[in-house]
Amino acid sequence: MRILRSIKTNWARTCSCKVSQVRYPKSEEEIISLVKEANEQGKKLKVVGGGDSYNDIFCPDEDGILLSLKSMDKVLEVDKAHNQVTFEAGIMMPDLIKYLKNMGLSLSNLGTNIFDNLAGACSTGYHGSGINYSIFSSFVTAFEIITPTGEKKRIKNTDEAFAIYAVGLGVLGIITKITLQCEPYFKLEVIEKKMPFDEIEAQFDQLLAGNDHFKFIWIPHTKDFMVWLGNRTDKPRSGVYKKFMTYFTTGLLINNLFHEFLLFFASFKRSLVPKINRFMSRILLPEYNESVYDAHWAFFLPHLLKQDVVEYAFDIKDTFNVFREVIAMIEEKGIYVDTPVEVRFVKNDNYWMSPSYGMNTCWIGTKIHFPYYRHPEYQRYFTEIDNILLKYQGRPHWGKQFRITTEDFKRAYPQWDAFWSYVDQEDPNKILQNGFIKRLRGMEE
């Protein structure tokens, strides 16, 4: 969420853009004019959304144009008969959630961050957890997009081209409108409980199939695992006091502010991390807890600490092999990991650049915190995660960190070459292909 920070810098402050100009179009006509201007002047053009990516996917070249659609954030139409909503691509998720609630509608699945821009989320493979749910783009019924040559297109989810555009990485044009499939407003009953790792593995198929939403976390340097289950319910909501304790006292004060205070000292002496993790686990991980919240509150996890993140998707059949290797690597390499490792599950799809293309996936995500903007050394850890996941043809989240090569991507994505061939056809002057994209493609900058 953009609060008191430059639009040229991402939320985590890991990337900044040096651009010649920032533009705020208010209509599709202005966007078309900007696209044509970029083509004529040979400038790069990129769109920034919520700034929640952990890499420079949103940055144009130094003399390029950074474009924000924050002035194009209106809900245009609600089709209650089909539970669909059409909105401009500049809308932020909290604003859409609030609007939908007033209309008696909900988004079917969300991740723990609900402050994203919807168009950017779709473009980078945003996801929640639950094996009956694909990535967020699967809820899109249609995009409207301005192509890199200034043409206007409407891509429906029934079109063959939707498989190309569903996760477009910002290189196939500028999304201006989205029509999204929603569902009637619902509540989730959330169960959080400690469960030994071997028991999670033994009950895995049941946990996966028997719940709308299922994920689990591990606290590094401990044997503490927690399972999170979410299911639609007609039970009454938990009281205001419980919600206050969960999101303000536990979520904000303890898990964010107090935790950041402790990690500040660990930034000087990393060997303190295991002790801090064990202490925080005792405070925060419940033996068993039940709650009922409105859907978006159930998915949401308050997080203020600046951080860097790596997350990979891989074939779900390898879930526990990968996780054991991660646990062993952390201990054997003597690496201090100061935040939970989160494991989520996503249904397969047929979108060419989706990390869940062609297979049900496990997603494993891990972070390193920056307490009071101090940056402990963590690239060795992230590189070790890369190395493990490469053995399983892991596919990194497009909005997070990774250090793998173009050849690795080619092995992991069957449609890799076909996608970039289509991109070059649509964008002959490569106005939307920035340094991030050049590195993906193995091109010299």
FENUR-V281058 format. One line per field, one symbol per residue. psi: psi as a letter, one per 20 degrees, with the letter a starting at -180 (. if undefined). A space follows every 50 residues. Layout:
BEGIN
psi: ???
END
This chain:
BEGIN
psi: poolqqiiprgikiqqpoqhqpqmqjrhghggggghggghikqqpqppdi kiqjakhiparhjappppkiimkqphqpnhhjlqpprqiiqqghhggggh ghjkqqphqqahokjrpgghghhjkqrcppijparhhiiphqqpqorijj qpqpoqiiqhihhgihnijjijaophqpppparqprqpppppqqpqghhg ghjghghghjqgpprqqpoqjrkpqpppppqqqjqqqqrhgggghghggg ggggifggghgghghiihniiighggggghghghoqgpppqorqghhhhp opohpqrqqppqqrphijghgghhhgggggghikpoojqqppprppqrak pgjpijpjqpqpppqqrpqmpkjpnqpihgghhhgggghhhjlqoqphja qrkrrhhgghhhohjghhghggghghmhjkhjoahgghhgikqp.
END
